[in-house]
Amino acid sequence: QTMESPKYELVIEAKDMGGLDVGLTGTATATILIDDKNDHPPEFTKKEFQATVKEGVTGVIVNLTVGDRDDPVTGAWRAVYTIINGNPGQSFEIHTNPQTNEGMLSVVKPLDYEISAFHTLLIKVENEDPLIPDIAYGPSSTATVQITVEDVNEGPVFHPNPMTVTKQENIPVGSVVLTVNATDPDTLQHQTIRYSVHKDPAGWLEINPTNGTIGTTAVLDRESPYVQDNVYTALFLAIDSGNPPATGTGTLHITLEDVNDNVPSLYPTLAKVCDDAKDLRVVVLGASDKDLHPNTDPFKFELSKQSGPEKLWRINKLNNTHAQVILLQNLKKANYNIPISVTDSGKPPLTNNTELKLQVCTCKKSKMDCSASDALHISLTLILLSLLSLLCKSFA
């Protein structure tokens, strides 16, 4: 039997002299604590609970209420809930609210309206402590939960995602890269899908809004700063015709194969030497190429034909990427342009015709004077011509 209070206090009085009034009296207090036994099973407040949840959403959807006549906040009163039927996909979980003893039923894996619009769960409730032997859990310790799933307009899904394709970097403008495929999970709504470009960093691509065919609007360039590790990444949208419309995003990775489309570059482009130098090895030249092997080194270094009866310099290859320019005699103080061609190993090969600017300077006491006399003469001539032009205008 449930008692109003699990604690009782008794005051006990003792008298001597047979309880005569002239006797002495003593009192003592006895406190009796009564332990509650689990003699009442928990019972649901109703046989059936209702819940509604949107597809794709997780969280608590309903609180199941129970009553228990045992002492509150004891193991005989605290409820333990178990889903015993209707949860094969483990989409639902139930936990006890420690303050109210209610069962909090949650969706832990998003539900799909298109697979099932209704779910029925059978749930039982027990106590933490076992019932005493004469008491058993009855039909009121189980309840049914009817769950209705509401349809939500879901965004189209790309298949596969990400999408990958390999193309040469020099394919013609207007080439087809890929035709994407997105489907709408809302199969019962019979919606249409249109496509658009979401993120195309270099502005190289377009997509047919109806059939999803992706084509090029510019020449693809493997050496572009928008390409990382030979891969160009773009994002596309698939938008359904719902109200409001829902959107899905697809990622496209284009692996670009190298083509020999970059000439090698030469460095440095300026060298200085003393007009009385004993070491006539002027400079070591290096070449680099943005392309990949085999469209780069070994490079071929050559001097263009030198005008005049005598040759003034030559170039010697040092290795696959470097060569040395050597003077054949000391030169007068002046600026010289040495025409050099460097050719890569691509098929077909590409050649860069460039010039090495050589400044021959006078060197005295570790100081190098490189102001060329011919450049000074040109400057004076230009000044005189300008003055003459101004005089002619003033006379006119």
VEXDREN-2710 file (C-alpha; in Angstrom, 1 decimal):
% VEXDREN-2710
k/r/px/py/pz
1/GLN/0.0/0.0/0.0
2/THR/1.3/3.5/-0.9
3/MET/1.9/5.6/2.2
4/GLU/1.6/9.4/2.3
5/SER/5.0/9.7/4.0
6/PRO/7.9/7.1/4.0
7/LYS/9.0/8.4/7.5
8/TYR/7.2/8.2/10.8
9/GLU/8.2/9.6/14.2
10/LEU/6.9/8.0/17.5
11/VAL/7.2/9.6/20.9
12/ILE/7.5/6.9/23.6
13/GLU/6.8/7.8/27.3
14/ALA/7.9/5.7/30.3
15/LYS/6.6/6.2/34.0
16/ASP/7.9/4.6/37.1
17/MET/5.9/3.8/40.3
18/GLY/3.4/2.0/38.3
19/GLY/2.4/5.1/36.4
20/LEU/1.2/7.0/39.5
21/ASP/1.1/10.7/39.3
22/VAL/3.8/11.0/41.9
23/GLY/6.2/9.0/39.6
24/LEU/8.8/10.3/37.3
25/THR/8.3/10.3/33.5
26/GLY/10.9/9.9/30.6
27/THR/10.3/10.3/26.9
28/ALA/12.1/9.2/23.7
29/THR/11.5/9.7/20.0
30/ALA/11.7/6.7/17.6
31/THR/12.0/7.5/13.8
32/ILE/10.8/4.8/11.5
33/LEU/11.8/4.9/7.8
34/ILE/9.7/2.8/5.4
35/ASP/11.4/1.5/2.2
36/ASP/9.2/1.5/-0.8
37/LYS/9.0/-1.7/-2.8
38/ASN/8.2/-1.7/-6.5
39/ASP/4.6/-2.9/-6.2
40/HIS/3.1/-0.7/-8.9
41/PRO/4.0/-1.1/-12.6
42/PRO/4.2/2.1/-14.7
43/GLU/1.2/2.6/-17.0
44/PHE/0.8/4.7/-20.1
45/THR/-1.7/7.5/-19.8
46/LYS/-3.3/6.4/-23.1
47/LYS/-3.0/3.4/-25.4
48/GLU/-2.1/5.4/-28.6
49/PHE/0.0/8.5/-29.1
50/GLN/0.2/10.5/-32.4
51/ALA/3.2/12.3/-33.9
52/THR/3.9/14.2/-37.1
53/VAL/7.4/14.8/-38.6
54/LYS/8.7/16.3/-41.8
55/GLU/10.9/14.0/-43.9
56/GLY/14.6/14.8/-43.6
57/VAL/14.3/16.2/-40.0
58/THR/15.7/14.7/-36.8
59/GLY/14.9/15.4/-33.1
60/VAL/12.2/14.7/-30.5
61/ILE/8.8/14.3/-32.1
62/VAL/6.6/13.3/-29.1
63/ASN/6.7/12.8/-25.3
64/LEU/5.0/9.7/-24.0
65/THR/3.4/10.1/-20.5
66/VAL/3.1/7.4/-17.8
67/GLY/1.8/7.2/-14.3
68/ASP/3.4/5.2/-11.4
69/ARG/2.1/5.1/-7.8
70/ASP/5.5/4.2/-6.3
71/ASP/7.6/6.7/-4.4
72/PRO/8.9/9.4/-6.9
73/VAL/12.6/9.7/-7.8
74/THR/13.3/6.1/-6.8
75/GLY/14.2/3.1/-8.9
76/ALA/10.7/1.8/-8.4
77/TRP/9.2/4.9/-10.0
78/ARG/11.8/5.8/-12.7
79/ALA/10.8/4.6/-16.2
80/VAL/12.8/2.7/-18.8
81/TYR/11.3/2.8/-22.3
82/THR/12.0/0.3/-25.1
83/ILE/10.8/0.2/-28.8
84/ILE/9.8/-3.4/-29.3
85/ASN/8.4/-3.3/-32.8
86/GLY/8.3/-1.1/-35.9
87/ASN/11.9/0.2/-35.9
88/PRO/13.8/-2.2/-38.3
89/GLY/15.9/0.7/-39.8
90/GLN/16.8/2.1/-36.3
91/SER/15.4/5.4/-37.3
92/PHE/13.9/6.0/-33.9
93/GLU/15.2/6.1/-30.3
94/ILE/13.5/6.7/-27.0
95/HIS/15.0/8.1/-23.8
96/THR/13.6/8.9/-20.4
97/ASN/13.3/12.6/-19.3
98/PRO/14.8/12.5/-15.8
99/GLN/12.7/15.4/-14.5
100/THR/9.2/14.3/-15.8
101/ASN/9.7/10.5/-16.3
102/GLU/8.3/10.9/-19.8
103/GLY/9.5/9.0/-22.8
104/MET/11.1/11.3/-25.4
105/LEU/10.7/9.6/-28.8
106/SER/13.2/11.0/-31.3
107/VAL/14.0/10.6/-35.0
108/VAL/17.7/9.9/-35.3
109/LYS/17.9/8.9/-39.0
110/PRO/15.9/11.2/-41.3
111/LEU/12.7/9.6/-42.7
112/ASP/11.9/9.5/-46.4
113/TYR/8.3/10.2/-47.3
114/GLU/8.7/8.5/-50.7
115/ILE/9.7/5.2/-49.0
116/SER/7.0/5.3/-46.2
117/ALA/4.6/8.0/-45.2
118/PHE/3.5/6.2/-42.0
119/HIS/5.2/4.3/-39.2
120/THR/3.7/2.4/-36.2
121/LEU/5.9/1.8/-33.2
122/LEU/5.1/-0.5/-30.2
123/ILE/6.7/0.7/-27.0
124/LYS/6.9/-0.8/-23.6
125/VAL/7.7/0.9/-20.3
126/GLU/9.3/-0.8/-17.2
127/ASN/10.9/0.4/-14.0
128/GLU/14.6/0.6/-13.2
129/ASP/14.0/-1.7/-10.2
130/PRO/12.3/-5.1/-10.7
131/LEU/8.7/-5.6/-9.6
132/ILE/8.0/-7.6/-6.5
133/PRO/7.1/-11.2/-7.4
134/ASP/3.4/-10.9/-7.0
135/ILE/3.1/-8.0/-9.4
136/ALA/3.5/-8.1/-13.2
137/TYR/3.5/-5.6/-16.1
138/GLY/0.1/-5.5/-17.7
139/PRO/-1.2/-4.3/-21.1
140/SER/-1.2/-0.7/-19.9
141/SER/2.6/-0.9/-19.8
142/THR/2.7/-0.9/-23.6
143/ALA/1.5/1.7/-26.1
144/THR/1.3/2.4/-29.8
145/VAL/2.8/5.5/-31.5
146/GLN/1.3/6.4/-34.9
147/ILE/3.8/8.6/-36.9
148/THR/2.9/10.5/-40.0
149/VAL/5.7/11.7/-42.3
150/GLU/5.1/14.9/-44.1
151/ASP/6.4/15.4/-47.7
152/VAL/9.1/18.1/-48.2
153/ASN/10.3/19.4/-51.5
154/GLU/13.8/17.9/-51.7
155/GLY/16.6/19.1/-54.0
156/PRO/17.6/17.0/-57.0
157/VAL/20.6/14.7/-56.6
158/PHE/23.5/14.4/-59.0
159/HIS/24.7/10.9/-60.0
160/PRO/27.6/10.4/-59.4
161/ASN/28.8/13.3/-57.2
162/PRO/31.5/14.3/-57.7
163/MET/31.7/13.8/-61.4
164/THR/35.1/13.2/-63.0
165/VAL/36.3/13.5/-66.6
166/THR/39.7/13.7/-68.4
167/LYS/40.3/16.1/-71.3
168/GLN/43.2/17.6/-73.2
169/GLU/43.8/21.2/-72.3
170/ASN/43.6/22.4/-75.9
171/ILE/40.2/21.0/-76.9
172/PRO/38.3/23.3/-79.3
173/VAL/35.9/25.9/-77.9
174/GLY/32.4/24.4/-77.9
175/SER/33.5/20.9/-77.2
176/VAL/31.3/18.7/-75.0
177/VAL/32.9/17.9/-71.6
178/LEU/30.1/15.8/-70.0
179/THR/26.4/15.4/-69.8
180/VAL/25.3/15.4/-66.1
181/ASN/22.5/13.5/-64.7
182/ALA/20.4/14.6/-61.7
183/THR/17.2/13.0/-60.4
184/ASP/14.5/14.4/-58.1
185/PRO/13.8/12.4/-54.9
186/ASP/10.2/13.7/-55.0
187/THR/9.1/10.9/-57.3
188/LEU/5.4/11.4/-56.5
189/GLN/5.4/15.1/-57.5
190/HIS/6.6/14.6/-61.2
191/GLN/8.7/17.7/-61.2
192/THR/11.0/19.0/-64.0
193/ILE/14.7/19.9/-63.5
194/ARG/16.7/22.7/-65.0
195/TYR/20.5/23.1/-64.8
196/SER/22.7/26.1/-64.3
197/VAL/26.4/27.0/-63.6
198/HIS/27.1/27.7/-59.9
199/LYS/30.8/28.2/-59.7
200/ASP/33.1/28.3/-62.8
201/PRO/36.2/30.1/-61.5
202/ALA/37.9/30.7/-64.9
203/GLY/34.7/31.1/-66.9
204/TRP/35.4/28.2/-69.2
205/LEU/32.1/26.3/-69.1
206/GLU/28.4/26.4/-69.9
207/ILE/25.6/24.0/-69.3
208/ASN/22.4/23.3/-71.3
209/PRO/19.6/24.1/-68.9
210/THR/17.4/21.3/-70.2
211/ASN/19.6/18.3/-70.9
212/GLY/22.6/19.0/-68.7
213/THR/25.2/18.9/-71.4
214/ILE/28.4/20.8/-70.3
215/GLY/30.4/22.5/-73.1
216/THR/33.5/24.8/-73.2
217/THR/33.2/28.5/-73.9
218/ALA/37.0/29.1/-73.9
219/VAL/40.2/27.1/-74.3
220/LEU/41.0/25.0/-71.2
221/ASP/44.5/25.8/-69.8
222/ARG/46.3/23.3/-67.5
223/GLU/48.8/26.0/-66.6
224/SER/46.0/28.4/-65.3
225/PRO/46.1/29.5/-61.7
226/TYR/42.6/28.2/-61.4
227/VAL/43.9/24.6/-62.0
228/GLN/45.2/22.7/-58.9
229/ASP/47.3/19.6/-59.5
230/ASN/46.1/19.3/-63.1
231/VAL/42.4/19.4/-61.9
232/TYR/39.9/22.1/-62.7
233/THR/36.8/22.1/-60.4
234/ALA/33.4/23.6/-61.2
235/LEU/30.0/23.4/-59.5
236/PHE/26.6/23.1/-61.1
237/LEU/23.0/23.4/-59.8
238/ALA/20.0/21.3/-60.5
239/ILE/16.8/23.2/-59.7
240/ASP/13.4/21.5/-59.5
241/SER/10.0/23.1/-60.4
242/GLY/8.6/22.9/-56.8
243/ASN/7.0/25.8/-55.0
244/PRO/9.4/27.0/-53.7
245/PRO/11.9/25.3/-55.9
246/ALA/14.6/23.1/-54.3
247/THR/18.2/23.0/-55.4
248/GLY/20.9/20.3/-55.5
249/THR/24.6/20.9/-56.1
250/GLY/27.0/18.8/-58.2
251/THR/30.8/19.0/-58.4
252/LEU/32.7/18.4/-61.6
253/HIS/36.5/17.6/-61.6
254/ILE/38.2/17.9/-65.0
255/THR/41.6/16.4/-65.2
256/LEU/43.5/18.3/-67.8
257/GLU/46.1/16.5/-69.9
258/ASP/49.2/18.5/-70.8
259/VAL/49.8/19.9/-74.4
260/ASN/52.9/21.7/-75.5
261/ASP/51.5/25.2/-75.5
262/ASN/54.1/27.2/-73.5
263/VAL/57.4/28.3/-74.9
264/PRO/60.4/28.1/-72.5
265/SER/61.5/31.2/-70.8
266/LEU/65.1/32.4/-70.3
267/TYR/66.7/33.9/-67.2
268/PRO/68.5/36.1/-66.4
269/THR/67.9/38.7/-69.2
270/LEU/70.7/41.1/-68.1
271/ALA/74.4/40.5/-67.6
272/LYS/77.3/42.8/-66.9
273/VAL/81.1/42.3/-67.6
274/CYS/84.2/44.5/-67.3
275/ASP/85.8/45.7/-70.6
276/ASP/89.2/44.3/-69.4
277/ALA/87.8/41.1/-67.8
278/LYS/90.2/38.1/-67.8
279/ASP/87.3/35.6/-67.3
280/LEU/85.1/35.9/-70.4
281/ARG/82.5/33.5/-69.2
282/VAL/79.8/36.1/-68.9
283/VAL/76.7/34.4/-67.5
284/VAL/75.0/31.1/-66.9
285/LEU/71.5/31.0/-68.4
286/GLY/68.7/28.9/-67.2
287/ALA/65.4/27.9/-69.0
288/SER/62.1/26.9/-67.5
289/ASP/58.8/25.7/-69.0
290/LYS/55.3/25.7/-67.5
291/ASP/54.4/22.5/-69.4
292/LEU/55.0/18.9/-68.1
293/HIS/57.4/16.3/-69.4
294/PRO/58.0/15.4/-72.1
295/ASN/57.1/19.0/-73.3
296/THR/59.8/20.7/-71.3
297/ASP/63.6/20.0/-71.0
298/PRO/66.1/19.0/-72.3
299/PHE/66.3/22.5/-73.8
300/LYS/68.2/23.4/-76.9
301/PHE/70.2/26.7/-76.7
302/GLU/71.4/28.5/-79.8
303/LEU/72.8/31.9/-80.8
304/SER/71.1/33.6/-83.7
305/LYS/73.5/34.5/-86.6
306/GLN/76.0/37.2/-85.6
307/SER/76.3/40.1/-88.0
308/GLY/79.8/41.3/-89.0
309/PRO/82.9/39.6/-90.1
310/GLU/84.0/38.4/-86.7
311/LYS/82.1/36.5/-84.1
312/LEU/82.0/38.1/-80.6
313/TRP/80.4/35.4/-78.4
314/ARG/79.3/31.8/-78.3
315/ILE/77.0/29.7/-76.1
316/ASN/77.8/26.3/-74.5
317/LYS/75.2/23.9/-73.1
318/LEU/75.9/22.9/-69.5
319/ASN/73.1/20.4/-68.9
320/ASN/69.4/19.9/-69.8
321/THR/68.3/23.2/-68.4
322/HIS/71.4/25.5/-68.4
323/ALA/73.9/27.0/-70.8
324/GLN/76.8/29.5/-70.6
325/VAL/77.5/32.6/-72.6
326/ILE/81.2/33.2/-73.3
327/LEU/82.8/36.2/-75.0
328/LEU/85.4/35.5/-77.6
329/GLN/87.3/38.8/-77.0
330/ASN/87.1/41.8/-74.7
331/LEU/84.5/44.3/-76.0
332/LYS/84.4/48.1/-75.8
333/LYS/82.2/49.7/-73.2
334/ALA/78.6/49.7/-74.6
335/ASN/75.3/47.9/-74.4
336/TYR/75.0/44.7/-76.6
337/ASN/71.9/42.6/-77.3
338/ILE/72.8/38.9/-77.8
339/PRO/70.0/37.1/-79.7
340/ILE/69.4/33.7/-78.2
341/SER/66.8/31.0/-79.0
342/VAL/65.8/28.3/-76.6
343/THR/63.7/25.3/-77.8
344/ASP/61.8/22.7/-75.7
345/SER/61.5/18.9/-76.3
346/GLY/57.8/18.9/-77.2
347/LYS/56.3/17.4/-80.3
348/PRO/56.1/19.7/-82.1
349/PRO/58.8/21.7/-80.2
350/LEU/58.3/25.4/-79.3
351/THR/61.0/28.0/-79.6
352/ASN/61.4/31.3/-77.7
353/ASN/63.6/33.9/-79.5
354/THR/64.8/36.4/-76.9
355/GLU/67.7/38.7/-76.2
356/LEU/70.2/38.8/-73.5
357/LYS/71.2/42.4/-72.7
358/LEU/74.9/42.5/-72.1
359/GLN/76.4/45.7/-70.5
360/VAL/80.2/46.1/-70.9
361/CYS/81.4/48.4/-68.2
362/THR/84.7/50.1/-67.1
363/CYS/85.9/48.7/-63.9
364/LYS/88.3/50.7/-61.6
365/LYS/89.0/50.0/-57.9
366/SER/86.1/47.5/-57.6
367/LYS/83.7/50.1/-59.1
368/MET/81.7/49.2/-62.2
369/ASP/80.7/52.1/-64.5
370/CYS/78.1/50.8/-67.0
371/SER/76.8/54.1/-68.5
372/ALA/77.1/53.4/-72.2
373/SER/78.6/56.3/-74.3
374/ASP/76.4/55.5/-77.3
375/ALA/73.3/55.9/-75.0
376/LEU/74.6/59.3/-73.9
377/HIS/75.1/60.4/-77.6
378/ILE/71.5/59.4/-78.4
379/SER/70.2/61.3/-75.4
380/LEU/72.0/64.6/-76.6
381/THR/70.8/64.1/-80.1
382/LEU/67.2/63.8/-78.9
383/ILE/67.5/67.0/-76.8
384/LEU/68.9/69.0/-79.7
385/LEU/66.1/67.8/-82.0
386/SER/63.5/68.8/-79.4
387/LEU/65.1/72.3/-79.1
388/LEU/65.2/72.7/-82.9
389/SER/61.5/71.7/-83.1
390/LEU/60.5/74.3/-80.5
391/LEU/62.5/77.0/-82.3
392/CYS/60.8/76.2/-85.7
393/LYS/57.4/76.4/-84.0
394/SER/58.2/79.8/-82.4
395/PHE/59.4/81.3/-85.8
396/ALA/56.3/80.0/-87.5
END
